[in-house]
């Protein structure tokens, strides 16, 4: 069953990369692509990533960068913000599942977190003001185009924040990302501290 499921996932990702939604009668059904992506990213539906990579290598040119790119692109329809493909993924064998790949490309990397901790001073986060209070205090908000949803900048009294899209798939995605992190990513975050 794992082989059959893996073949289906690889063919869906490849087909999406090679066509537009208008060309495909299955993916063209209203909302079907989003529902399919949501189901493929459920924690309980994860296949080992090496199985998907091996299947992809059998039917296509074996390029890790292309495989990562088309996979991220396939799932971008349900991601609540902009993710970025990590340069520090040295091997696809480090990735455990599809959800792991999306998670790695969606949140700040360990290197980015270390750099952030070094350049910022310790801040006591006991109380954080809401956006309305900040706006009343004279801080303006502006939409920015960053590499990820974590590219938040404060310059000259302007808080520049990337767009975070909330839709029907957001809660399911975030719940599964949290479950994945709680189960698999503990050693990654412990190595950052």
C-alpha positions in Angstrom: 0.0 0.0 0.0 2.9 2.3 0.7 4.2 1.9 -2.8 0.8 2.6 -4.3 0.3 5.7 -2.2 3.8 6.9 -3.0 3.2 6.5 -6.7 -0.1 8.5 -6.4 1.7 11.4 -4.5 4.6 11.6 -6.9 2.3 11.6 -10.0 0.1 14.3 -8.4 3.1 16.5 -7.7 4.6 15.9 -11.2 1.3 16.5 -12.9 0.8 19.7 -11.0 4.3 20.9 -12.0 3.7 20.1 -15.6 0.2 21.5 -16.1 -2.0 24.4 -15.0 -5.1 23.7 -13.0 -7.3 24.6 -16.0 -5.7 21.7 -18.0 -6.5 19.0 -15.4 -10.2 18.0 -14.9 -9.5 16.4 -11.5 -7.4 19.3 -10.0 -9.8 21.8 -11.6 -12.7 20.7 -9.4 -13.3 23.7 -7.0 -11.2 23.3 -3.9 -10.1 19.8 -4.6 -6.4 20.7 -4.8 -6.5 22.3 -1.4 -8.4 19.4 0.2 -5.9 16.9 -1.3 -3.0 18.9 0.0 -4.5 19.1 3.4 -5.1 15.4 3.6 -1.5 14.6 2.3 -0.1 16.7 5.2 -2.1 15.1 8.0 0.3 13.5 10.5 -1.4 10.2 10.2 -1.0 10.1 6.4 2.8 10.6 6.2 4.9 8.2 4.2 8.7 8.0 4.7 10.2 10.7 2.5 12.9 8.4 1.1 10.2 6.3 -0.5 8.9 9.3 -2.4 12.4 10.4 -3.4 13.2 6.9 -4.7 10.0 6.8 -6.7 10.7 10.2 -8.1 14.2 9.1 -9.1 12.8 6.2 -11.1 10.5 8.3 -13.3 12.2 11.7 -13.6 15.6 13.3 -13.7 16.9 12.9 -10.1 17.5 16.5 -9.0 16.9 17.2 -5.3 16.4 20.9 -6.0 13.7 20.2 -8.6 12.0 17.7 -6.4 11.9 20.0 -3.4 10.8 23.0 -5.6 7.9 21.2 -7.2 6.8 19.6 -3.9 6.8 23.0 -2.1 5.0 24.5 -5.0 2.3 21.8 -5.0 1.6 22.5 -1.3 1.8 26.3 -1.5 -1.9 26.5 -2.0 -2.7 25.7 1.6 0.3 27.3 3.3 -0.8 30.4 5.3 2.3 32.4 4.5 5.4 32.4 2.3 7.9 29.7 2.9 11.3 29.4 1.4 13.4 26.5 0.2 16.2 26.0 2.6 19.8 25.9 1.2 20.9 24.1 4.3 19.0 20.9 3.5 22.2 19.0 2.7 20.4 15.7 2.0 16.8 14.7 1.4 17.6 11.8 3.7 17.4 14.3 6.6 13.7 14.9 5.7 11.4 12.4 7.4 8.0 13.1 5.7 6.3 15.6 3.4 5.1 17.5 6.4 8.7 17.6 7.6 9.8 19.2 4.3 7.1 21.8 4.5 7.8 22.4 8.1 11.5 22.9 7.5 10.9 25.3 4.6 8.2 27.2 6.5 9.7 28.1 9.8 13.1 29.8 10.5 16.0 27.5 10.2 18.3 26.7 13.1 21.0 28.9 11.6 18.6 31.9 11.3 17.5 31.4 14.9 21.1 31.4 16.2 21.9 34.5 14.2 18.8 36.2 15.5 19.7 35.4 19.1 23.2 36.7 18.7 22.2 40.1 17.2 19.3 40.8 19.5 19.5 41.6 23.2 17.5 39.6 25.8 13.9 40.8 25.9 11.5 40.2 28.6 8.3 39.0 26.9 6.0 39.2 29.9 3.6 41.5 28.1 3.2 42.4 24.5 0.9 45.2 23.3 -1.8 44.5 20.7 -1.7 46.1 17.2 -4.4 48.6 18.2 -2.4 49.9 21.2 0.8 50.1 19.1 -1.1 52.0 16.4 -2.5 54.4 19.0 1.1 54.9 20.2 2.1 56.1 16.7 3.5 53.0 15.2 2.4 52.4 11.6 2.0 49.0 10.0 2.9 48.2 6.4 2.7 45.0 4.4 6.1 43.8 3.3 7.3 41.2 0.8 9.8 39.0 2.6 11.3 35.6 2.1 9.1 34.2 4.9 6.4 35.1 7.3 9.1 35.7 9.9 10.7 38.6 8.0 9.3 41.2 10.4 11.1 44.5 10.5 10.7 47.7 12.6 12.3 50.8 11.0 11.5 54.5 11.5 8.3 53.9 13.4 7.0 51.5 10.8 6.3 47.8 11.5 6.8 45.9 8.2 5.0 42.5 8.3 4.5 39.9 5.6 1.0 38.8 4.8 -0.4 35.8 6.7 -3.3 34.3 4.9 -5.9 32.6 7.0 -8.4 30.3 5.3 -10.2 27.0 5.7 -7.0 25.0 5.6 -4.9 27.1 8.0 -6.1 25.5 11.3 -5.5 21.9 10.0 -2.1 22.8 8.6 -1.0 24.5 11.9 -2.3 21.7 14.1 -0.4 19.1 12.0 2.8 21.2 11.9 2.6 21.5 15.7 2.1 17.8 16.1 5.0 17.1 13.8 7.3 19.4 15.7 6.3 17.9 19.1 7.0 14.4 17.8 9.9 14.8 15.5 11.7 18.1 15.9 12.7 18.1 19.5 16.4 17.3 18.8 16.6 20.1 16.1 15.4 22.8 18.5 17.5 21.5 21.4 20.6 21.8 19.2 19.9 25.5 18.6 19.9 26.5 22.3 
